[in-house]
């Protein structure tokens, strides 16, 4: 099957670093033991930099710097307005260099440049949102007239361990950094080893904006070394993790020993349910964008499309034609809609699922490497129809530009198919029947539901999943809840009549 592709000269940004270091206590440093790992460009799969590979000793130094900044520094004690000014300055700095940030993010991840630019701008918005939120935040007060006043005192928890993924890394790092810093915590960030470049930019951005030394610390490295040491460190009372479900299960077990607070946004296999009365043009636009944007490397991708049988053949034909017309090519070309997958290891995983899919469904589009793109981690947008609910490509997260389409006959069957996987992150419902829309949305196993839309987030709402898709929710005040302890303070206004044990 043919695939629209663009072949351009591989673009390499100017002034790329050849080494990426940790940032601890306000300084860029190498690993204590000198360990490094190679960082690849996903278009050429060539090493363009070496990164410091954090070990236990490096995590110990970063946590010590963060703990000292929390115990003895000004950040947790600043008035909310003062912290908010710093967060707005961070947002200003991100917006001022959004083109450069997008350029580097695209080079490091393979995301199309137009989509990377949007992610950089969203990162700035995350900081603005939490800057405003902490100024407007109110805590609860309860009165018992003439007897007692009780109020809630929020206190930042301490050192927050932040472990972030390689898809849209800069934006997802901001998603954790902004509420953690807004709450008064200090942080140790462990970014994904595939994409350390954009994370290294936070150090200068935050420092220039006025974040004191030691408040932000960054340790690069692989999960089994740096990530494991951060999760197990006794001076890190909470972990926020976004990533794959089995890794989340390991972190869950390791956090249990010290009863750490946990927030986990894990995998997904989200359904898009298209009923016969839907606006079919809008549903096709949205479901194409929902699985093929960001190269399909998104946790909320609508990678299972359930279509009512009366419109099934028409939907499949139109969907496949559009998928074949998607432009695949160099991520820096503005015409590109799907770029290169992040790393050859992930490319091999996605391609293995493509081959599995050829035995489990009817291939309508894609199914291999695009013509003319002989190097790099390129996968043609791939569409399988007639996929049974027991199929692996229906049940398992692929995290690439691959979609499974399955028919249904009744609302009850659609709900059973939607809920028939271990994941429960997002769901997308397409219908003009208001009663059906609300009843289906409230019955589907998903932490987030969009009616007649793709993933358009309101930052005030909770983000997170159920079942194997996560533990806890962040977003809006729920993020502040996670990074703070709520302390109840009780004030007596009248004599308290206490039983006099041991009295005469």
PLY file of the C-alpha trace (Angstrom):
ply
format ascii 1.0
element vertex 504
property float x
property float y
property float z
element edge 503
property int vertex1
property int vertex2
end_header
0.00 0.00 0.00
1.34 3.42 -0.90
1.94 6.09 1.70
2.38 9.81 1.18
5.87 10.76 2.30
8.29 13.63 2.02
12.01 13.11 1.60
14.00 16.10 2.79
17.57 16.73 3.82
17.87 15.77 7.46
17.78 18.95 9.51
20.18 19.26 12.43
19.74 22.29 14.76
22.68 24.59 15.30
24.59 24.60 18.58
23.57 21.12 19.69
25.31 20.04 22.89
27.68 17.11 22.62
27.26 16.28 26.30
24.25 16.50 28.62
24.96 16.81 32.33
23.07 16.62 35.60
21.98 19.82 37.35
22.40 19.59 41.13
22.41 22.38 43.68
22.51 25.08 41.01
25.42 23.61 39.00
25.83 21.38 35.97
27.82 18.32 36.99
28.94 14.96 35.63
28.11 11.69 37.29
30.19 11.00 40.37
31.56 7.85 38.75
31.78 9.33 35.27
29.08 7.04 33.81
27.43 8.12 30.52
25.03 6.82 27.90
24.53 7.63 24.23
21.63 9.76 22.97
20.35 9.03 19.46
18.70 11.21 16.85
15.57 9.27 15.75
15.84 10.30 12.10
19.38 8.97 11.59
19.70 6.76 14.70
23.18 8.19 15.12
24.63 9.26 18.46
24.63 13.04 18.70
25.47 13.44 22.41
26.45 11.57 25.52
24.48 12.10 28.71
25.57 11.66 32.29
24.11 8.40 33.60
22.94 8.93 37.15
23.61 6.34 39.82
22.78 6.10 43.52
25.53 8.59 44.40
24.16 11.20 42.01
20.61 10.78 43.30
21.92 11.11 46.86
23.54 14.44 46.00
20.45 15.74 44.22
18.11 14.74 47.04
20.45 16.28 49.61
20.47 19.56 47.67
16.68 19.52 47.36
16.20 18.67 51.03
18.53 21.44 52.14
16.67 23.93 49.91
13.40 22.78 51.42
14.52 22.74 55.05
16.62 25.90 55.02
15.85 27.87 51.85
13.27 30.54 51.07
11.18 28.69 48.46
8.66 26.86 50.72
8.28 30.00 52.86
7.61 32.51 50.10
4.20 34.11 49.85
2.07 32.57 47.09
2.19 35.80 45.10
5.99 35.80 45.16
6.17 32.20 43.94
3.55 33.04 41.30
5.74 35.85 39.94
8.57 33.37 39.46
6.27 30.90 37.72
5.05 33.62 35.36
8.67 34.52 34.62
9.28 30.87 33.72
6.30 30.96 31.37
7.62 34.18 29.80
10.99 32.54 29.18
9.41 29.45 27.61
7.24 31.56 25.30
10.18 33.75 24.30
12.12 30.74 23.01
9.28 28.45 21.94
10.63 28.07 18.40
14.04 26.98 19.66
12.49 24.63 22.22
10.33 23.07 19.50
13.35 22.71 17.21
15.31 20.82 19.86
12.33 18.75 20.95
11.66 17.71 17.37
15.28 16.72 16.86
15.35 14.69 20.06
11.96 12.98 19.80
11.02 12.84 16.11
7.77 14.74 16.71
6.59 16.93 13.81
7.79 20.50 14.31
4.31 22.05 14.17
3.13 19.74 16.96
6.29 20.26 19.03
5.72 24.01 18.89
2.24 23.55 20.33
3.67 21.44 23.14
6.22 24.14 24.04
3.46 26.72 24.20
1.37 24.41 26.37
4.31 24.09 28.75
4.22 27.85 29.29
0.47 27.70 29.89
0.95 25.04 32.56
3.16 27.42 34.56
0.75 30.33 34.12
-2.16 28.19 35.24
-0.54 27.09 38.50
0.84 30.57 39.16
-2.72 31.86 39.11
-4.10 28.89 41.02
-1.91 29.25 44.10
-2.78 32.94 44.42
-6.49 32.19 44.21
-6.34 29.08 46.39
-8.58 29.04 49.47
-8.52 26.56 52.33
-11.46 25.25 54.32
-12.59 26.74 57.63
-15.29 25.21 59.86
-16.99 26.98 62.77
-18.79 25.60 65.78
-20.30 28.90 67.04
-19.05 29.84 70.46
-16.97 26.70 70.83
-14.41 26.07 68.10
-12.87 27.18 64.82
-11.20 24.52 62.68
-9.15 25.30 59.60
-7.02 23.46 57.08
-3.38 24.43 56.77
-1.68 23.30 53.57
2.02 22.54 53.79
4.31 21.49 50.94
5.26 17.83 51.36
9.01 18.20 50.78
11.23 16.78 48.05
9.16 15.61 45.09
10.56 12.90 42.84
9.39 13.49 39.25
9.85 10.75 36.66
8.77 11.72 33.15
8.34 9.91 29.81
9.89 10.44 26.40
6.77 11.44 24.48
6.33 15.23 24.49
8.92 15.35 27.29
9.24 19.13 27.72
5.50 19.65 28.09
5.04 16.67 30.40
7.93 17.84 32.56
6.18 21.19 32.92
3.03 19.34 33.92
4.80 18.08 37.03
7.26 20.90 37.67
4.65 23.66 37.68
2.36 22.33 40.46
5.24 20.93 42.50
7.06 24.27 42.51
3.85 26.25 42.94
3.08 24.22 46.07
6.46 25.07 47.61
8.10 21.68 47.09
11.64 21.21 45.89
12.19 18.64 43.16
14.45 16.03 41.65
13.54 15.40 38.02
14.54 12.14 36.31
13.67 12.49 32.61
13.40 9.58 30.18
16.75 8.36 28.93
15.64 8.42 25.27
15.01 12.19 25.34
17.21 14.11 27.82
17.84 17.15 25.63
14.85 19.34 26.38
14.95 18.51 30.10
18.42 20.04 30.32
16.96 23.37 29.18
14.88 23.73 32.35
17.95 24.47 34.47
18.73 27.81 32.84
15.07 28.73 32.38
14.23 28.18 36.06
17.41 29.71 37.44
17.09 32.85 35.33
13.46 33.22 36.40
14.48 33.29 40.06
14.17 29.71 41.32
16.76 29.40 44.12
19.62 26.93 43.84
18.69 23.46 45.05
14.97 23.85 44.44
15.25 22.25 40.99
17.59 19.32 40.46
17.96 17.10 37.43
19.52 13.65 37.23
19.65 11.86 33.89
19.86 8.11 33.60
18.00 4.90 33.01
15.05 3.84 35.10
16.65 0.79 36.66
19.49 2.92 38.05
18.66 6.60 38.56
14.89 6.11 38.64
15.08 3.20 41.06
17.39 5.12 43.41
15.05 8.12 43.40
11.96 6.02 44.14
13.67 4.22 47.03
15.34 7.28 48.60
14.08 7.78 52.17
14.17 11.59 51.90
11.78 11.68 48.93
8.25 11.44 50.37
6.33 11.39 47.09
6.75 10.22 43.50
4.91 11.45 40.44
5.40 9.08 37.51
4.14 9.05 33.95
5.00 6.03 31.86
4.35 2.42 31.06
2.11 0.28 33.28
4.58 -2.47 34.21
7.14 0.16 35.24
4.42 1.79 37.34
3.78 -1.52 39.09
7.46 -1.78 40.01
7.46 1.79 41.34
4.29 1.05 43.33
6.01 -1.89 45.05
9.14 0.12 45.79
7.21 3.09 47.17
5.33 0.81 49.57
8.36 0.20 51.79
8.45 3.87 52.82
4.71 4.57 52.39
5.43 7.26 49.82
2.72 9.31 48.19
2.22 8.25 44.58
0.61 9.69 41.49
0.83 7.49 38.40
-0.44 8.14 34.90
0.18 4.89 33.07
-0.74 3.19 29.80
-3.89 3.38 27.75
-5.86 1.65 25.03
-8.60 4.21 24.69
-11.76 3.58 22.67
-13.45 5.98 20.28
-17.07 4.88 19.94
-18.78 6.13 16.76
-22.56 5.69 16.63
-24.56 5.84 13.40
-26.08 9.22 14.30
-22.67 10.87 14.73
-21.33 13.72 12.62
-19.23 11.33 10.53
-16.94 13.96 9.00
-16.06 15.33 12.44
-15.63 11.84 13.88
-13.21 10.85 11.11
-11.20 14.06 11.52
-11.02 13.60 15.27
-10.20 9.90 15.36
-7.47 10.32 12.76
-5.91 13.13 14.79
-6.46 11.21 18.02
-4.26 8.29 17.06
-1.83 9.68 14.46
-0.88 13.03 16.02
2.32 12.97 18.08
3.31 9.94 15.96
0.77 7.87 17.85
3.06 8.06 20.88
0.41 9.36 23.26
-1.20 7.71 26.25
-4.67 9.03 25.40
-4.58 7.90 21.76
-7.92 6.64 20.45
-6.24 3.47 19.22
-9.43 1.35 19.25
-12.27 2.66 17.10
-15.65 1.00 17.65
-18.10 1.76 14.85
-21.82 0.96 14.60
-22.30 -1.65 11.89
-24.68 0.36 9.69
-21.93 2.91 8.97
-18.97 0.57 9.43
-18.01 -0.04 5.79
-18.29 3.64 4.89
-16.28 4.69 7.93
-13.51 2.16 7.23
-13.17 3.15 3.58
-13.02 6.86 4.30
-10.74 6.44 7.29
-8.26 4.28 5.38
-8.15 6.71 2.46
-7.34 9.57 4.78
-4.71 7.54 6.64
-2.96 6.73 3.35
-2.81 10.45 2.58
-1.08 11.38 5.86
2.30 12.96 5.15
5.18 11.09 6.78
8.65 12.58 6.68
11.42 14.54 8.33
10.04 15.96 11.58
11.39 19.45 10.85
9.44 19.79 7.59
6.28 21.82 8.32
4.34 19.61 5.88
5.05 16.50 7.97
2.11 15.09 9.93
3.80 11.92 11.26
7.53 11.96 11.97
10.01 9.38 13.22
9.39 7.24 16.29
11.58 8.13 19.23
14.12 5.27 19.29
15.01 2.10 17.36
13.97 -0.06 20.31
10.49 1.46 20.25
10.38 1.29 16.45
11.07 -2.45 16.63
8.26 -2.89 19.18
5.72 -1.01 17.05
6.72 -2.87 13.89
6.33 -6.18 15.71
2.72 -5.22 16.49
2.19 -4.30 12.85
3.20 -7.83 11.89
0.96 -9.30 14.58
-1.90 -7.17 13.28
-1.57 -8.67 9.82
-2.64 -12.00 11.34
-5.43 -10.46 13.47
-7.20 -7.97 11.22
-7.77 -6.77 7.68
-5.02 -4.34 6.68
-6.53 -1.21 5.13
-3.58 1.20 5.19
0.11 1.24 6.00
1.63 -1.90 7.35
5.32 -1.09 7.04
7.91 1.57 6.29
6.87 4.47 4.03
8.32 4.46 0.52
11.35 6.67 0.11
12.26 6.76 3.80
14.93 4.12 4.03
16.54 5.26 7.28
15.17 6.38 10.62
12.28 5.13 12.73
9.46 5.71 10.26
6.20 3.74 10.35
3.35 4.28 7.90
0.05 5.14 9.59
-1.47 1.67 9.84
-5.16 0.77 9.92
-6.58 -2.67 10.70
-10.29 -3.44 10.38
-12.43 -6.38 11.56
-10.31 -6.74 14.69
-11.69 -9.18 17.25
-11.78 -8.05 20.89
-9.46 -10.92 21.84
-6.75 -9.73 19.42
-3.49 -8.46 20.85
-3.71 -5.27 18.78
-7.11 -4.66 20.42
-5.95 -5.43 23.96
-2.34 -4.20 24.21
-0.89 -0.71 24.09
1.20 -0.23 20.94
2.07 3.46 21.39
2.55 4.15 17.72
0.61 5.06 14.56
-1.48 1.89 14.53
-5.26 1.67 14.96
-7.74 -1.20 15.27
-11.35 -0.81 14.03
-14.12 -3.10 15.28
-17.87 -3.11 14.51
-20.74 -3.26 17.01
-24.50 -3.67 16.75
-25.96 -2.39 20.03
-25.17 0.15 22.75
-24.62 -2.70 25.19
-22.13 -4.38 22.87
-20.30 -1.10 22.33
-19.97 -0.61 26.09
-18.72 -4.16 26.59
-16.11 -3.68 23.87
-15.06 -0.29 25.26
-14.61 -1.73 28.76
-13.13 -5.03 27.63
-9.45 -4.17 28.17
-7.31 -3.78 31.28
-6.80 -0.06 30.66
-9.10 2.84 31.49
-7.50 6.18 30.69
-9.68 7.98 28.13
-12.74 7.42 25.96
-14.25 9.36 23.06
-17.97 9.13 22.31
-19.49 10.26 19.01
-23.28 10.61 18.97
-25.90 13.34 18.70
-28.20 11.53 21.14
-27.76 13.47 24.39
-29.24 10.78 26.63
-27.05 8.08 25.12
-23.98 10.32 25.34
-24.30 10.94 29.07
-25.32 7.41 29.99
-22.49 5.90 27.96
-19.94 8.38 29.31
-20.88 7.60 32.90
-20.75 3.83 32.29
-17.46 3.58 30.44
-14.32 2.59 32.40
-12.26 5.72 31.78
-10.81 8.47 33.92
-11.61 11.02 31.19
-14.32 11.10 28.55
-14.74 13.43 25.58
-18.11 13.73 23.86
-17.92 14.64 20.17
-14.32 15.82 20.48
-10.75 14.66 20.54
-8.52 15.31 23.57
-9.06 18.99 24.39
-8.14 19.53 28.03
-9.33 22.05 30.56
-6.42 22.39 32.99
-8.84 22.75 35.91
-10.13 19.21 35.50
-8.62 15.98 36.88
-6.27 14.02 34.66
-5.77 10.32 35.29
-7.09 6.86 34.65
-8.65 3.82 36.26
-7.72 0.13 36.23
-4.23 -0.36 34.74
-4.09 3.23 33.51
-3.15 4.89 36.74
-3.35 5.68 40.39
-4.58 9.06 41.55
-5.37 12.18 39.56
-3.52 15.41 38.92
-4.72 18.62 37.29
-6.12 21.75 38.89
-6.54 21.63 42.65
-5.90 17.88 42.64
-2.28 18.60 41.78
-2.03 20.98 44.73
-3.60 18.29 46.92
-0.92 15.83 45.85
2.07 18.10 46.50
0.78 19.37 49.86
-0.23 17.87 53.19
-3.54 19.05 54.61
-3.15 19.73 58.32
-6.26 20.24 60.44
-5.84 22.94 63.12
-8.48 23.13 65.89
-8.89 26.28 68.02
-10.98 26.22 71.18
-13.11 29.31 71.88
-14.70 28.22 75.16
-13.93 26.02 78.14
-13.70 22.38 77.16
-15.46 19.95 79.44
-13.02 17.10 79.70
-13.63 14.00 81.82
-11.18 14.19 84.79
-9.51 10.78 84.69
-7.76 10.16 87.98
-9.39 13.16 89.64
-11.36 13.18 92.85
0 1
1 2
2 3
3 4
4 5
5 6
6 7
7 8
8 9
9 10
10 11
11 12
12 13
13 14
14 15
15 16
16 17
17 18
18 19
19 20
20 21
21 22
22 23
23 24
24 25
25 26
26 27
27 28
28 29
29 30
30 31
31 32
32 33
33 34
34 35
35 36
36 37
37 38
38 39
39 40
40 41
41 42
42 43
43 44
44 45
45 46
46 47
47 48
48 49
49 50
50 51
51 52
52 53
53 54
54 55
55 56
56 57
57 58
58 59
59 60
60 61
61 62
62 63
63 64
64 65
65 66
66 67
67 68
68 69
69 70
70 71
71 72
72 73
73 74
74 75
75 76
76 77
77 78
78 79
79 80
80 81
81 82
82 83
83 84
84 85
85 86
86 87
87 88
88 89
89 90
90 91
91 92
92 93
93 94
94 95
95 96
96 97
97 98
98 99
99 100
100 101
101 102
102 103
103 104
104 105
105 106
106 107
107 108
108 109
109 110
110 111
111 112
112 113
113 114
114 115
115 116
116 117
117 118
118 119
119 120
120 121
121 122
122 123
123 124
124 125
125 126
126 127
127 128
128 129
129 130
130 131
131 132
132 133
133 134
134 135
135 136
136 137
137 138
138 139
139 140
140 141
141 142
142 143
143 144
144 145
145 146
146 147
147 148
148 149
149 150
150 151
151 152
152 153
153 154
154 155
155 156
156 157
157 158
158 159
159 160
160 161
161 162
162 163
163 164
164 165
165 166
166 167
167 168
168 169
169 170
170 171
171 172
172 173
173 174
174 175
175 176
176 177
177 178
178 179
179 180
180 181
181 182
182 183
183 184
184 185
185 186
186 187
187 188
188 189
189 190
190 191
191 192
192 193
193 194
194 195
195 196
196 197
197 198
198 199
199 200
200 201
201 202
202 203
203 204
204 205
205 206
206 207
207 208
208 209
209 210
210 211
211 212
212 213
213 214
214 215
215 216
216 217
217 218
218 219
219 220
220 221
221 222
222 223
223 224
224 225
225 226
226 227
227 228
228 229
229 230
230 231
231 232
232 233
233 234
234 235
235 236
236 237
237 238
238 239
239 240
240 241
241 242
242 243
243 244
244 245
245 246
246 247
247 248
248 249
249 250
250 251
251 252
252 253
253 254
254 255
255 256
256 257
257 258
258 259
259 260
260 261
261 262
262 263
263 264
264 265
265 266
266 267
267 268
268 269
269 270
270 271
271 272
272 273
273 274
274 275
275 276
276 277
277 278
278 279
279 280
280 281
281 282
282 283
283 284
284 285
285 286
286 287
287 288
288 289
289 290
290 291
291 292
292 293
293 294
294 295
295 296
296 297
297 298
298 299
299 300
300 301
301 302
302 303
303 304
304 305
305 306
306 307
307 308
308 309
309 310
310 311
311 312
312 313
313 314
314 315
315 316
316 317
317 318
318 319
319 320
320 321
321 322
322 323
323 324
324 325
325 326
326 327
327 328
328 329
329 330
330 331
331 332
332 333
333 334
334 335
335 336
336 337
337 338
338 339
339 340
340 341
341 342
342 343
343 344
344 345
345 346
346 347
347 348
348 349
349 350
350 351
351 352
352 353
353 354
354 355
355 356
356 357
357 358
358 359
359 360
360 361
361 362
362 363
363 364
364 365
365 366
366 367
367 368
368 369
369 370
370 371
371 372
372 373
373 374
374 375
375 376
376 377
377 378
378 379
379 380
380 381
381 382
382 383
383 384
384 385
385 386
386 387
387 388
388 389
389 390
390 391
391 392
392 393
393 394
394 395
395 396
396 397
397 398
398 399
399 400
400 401
401 402
402 403
403 404
404 405
405 406
406 407
407 408
408 409
409 410
410 411
411 412
412 413
413 414
414 415
415 416
416 417
417 418
418 419
419 420
420 421
421 422
422 423
423 424
424 425
425 426
426 427
427 428
428 429
429 430
430 431
431 432
432 433
433 434
434 435
435 436
436 437
437 438
438 439
439 440
440 441
441 442
442 443
443 444
444 445
445 446
446 447
447 448
448 449
449 450
450 451
451 452
452 453
453 454
454 455
455 456
456 457
457 458
458 459
459 460
460 461
461 462
462 463
463 464
464 465
465 466
466 467
467 468
468 469
469 470
470 471
471 472
472 473
473 474
474 475
475 476
476 477
477 478
478 479
479 480
480 481
481 482
482 483
483 484
484 485
485 486
486 487
487 488
488 489
489 490
490 491
491 492
492 493
493 494
494 495
495 496
496 497
497 498
498 499
499 500
500 501
501 502
502 503
